[in-house]
Amino acid sequence: MMNPPPSAASLVFSSREFLRLVESYGLTGNWGWTFATNLQVWSPGLYRLLGLEPDSVRPSYALLLSRVHPEDRQRLETGGRVMRDGILGNHSFRVIRPDGSERMLQSRGEVSFSPDGRPRAAAGFLLDVTEQERLARAQAAEKRRRWALFQQTRCYVSSTLCYPFTDFSAEYLALTGLPKAALLEEPTRPVVADERQHWRSYGRELYLSEQIVHVTPRITLAGGERARFRFVMVPMRNALGSVESWTNFIGPVDRPLPPPSDDLRRSLEERVTGHHMRAARALLDWSMTDLATVSGLSFSTIRRLEDGAEGAERSRHAAVAALRAAGIRFSLMDGATIAVAVA
């Protein structure tokens, strides 16, 4: 006789089981404190956050504070203030574990009161946000580095989610000296008047056809100077081949294009067509069989790529990588033309 399938209710975790599951990832722990008896309890996860074995020491608020980095400790409430005034804020602070390692924690808690308004207990949890904090610091440092580079060279790289534009980078606002509202009304406003209509029509056509945009208009800068700048906008496609964003490089025409990131390189390589591959093979004196052998692709796949078959992006990248390794350079020229040469 077959057992009946489990009901939904039987599959629901109890609160204790769910807490144990969450804490097993080593990123959170909780505590409780009854003021009348001074009884304090820590969950196993809280011990682990502090680098301690569960139940290895008697839990106390004073012990928790002792593990907090000295520079952060003064920002936290003392035990006496929590018990006396019922004040328990939300904080981010560093703790130093017994092995000397540091972790960044966030605390959240609340105090419960008796009917006469006296604090009677407190409870809360700690969350390890070390990796998020490190990532945020790294991103902030990278942002400062990019801004310093922009100030020195007037070059920068940014990302645009959609066209027509709904936002502009801080660099572009600083470069042109125009407010966001003015650019939203007319994105080509910085372009000198006698070139504006040409670049507006040309760029719009490339954007709407989801092609690489590579233009060199003369623009008016924040200080009134007029200079010719290079604008390169590359469509970034998702796994389904749809454009999900545009990566943009903007800088004076006398500045070289920066080395592309891996994602940007892949997007550029999607513009390498069959005639580029044939030209590259000719420079190397390779047959289609040679390219198939070196790239690890089949002869029929190389033929489909050179015939312009759609939906073979992974194979295209493999073929381009093989040609690059053999010394071929694919360079983006004015007007989004891709040139093929031997390095």
ABEGO torsion letter per residue (X at the ends): XBBBBBBAAAABBBAAAAAAAAAAAGABBBBBBBAAAGBBBBBAAAAAAAGBBBGABBBBAAAAAAABBAAAAAABBBAAAAAAAGBBBBBBBBBBBAAGBBBBBBBBBBBBBBAAGBBABBBBBBBBAAAAAAAAAAAAAAAAAAAAAAAAAGBBBBBBABOBBABBBAAAAAAAGBBAAAAAABAAAABBAAAAAAAAAAAAAAAAAGBBBBBBBBBBBAAGBBBBBBBBBBBBBBAAGBBABBBBBBBBAABBBBBBBAAAAAAAAAABBAAAAAAAAAAAGBBAAAAAAAAGBBAAAAAAAAAGBBGAAAAAAAAAAAAAAAGBBBBBBBGGBBBBBBX
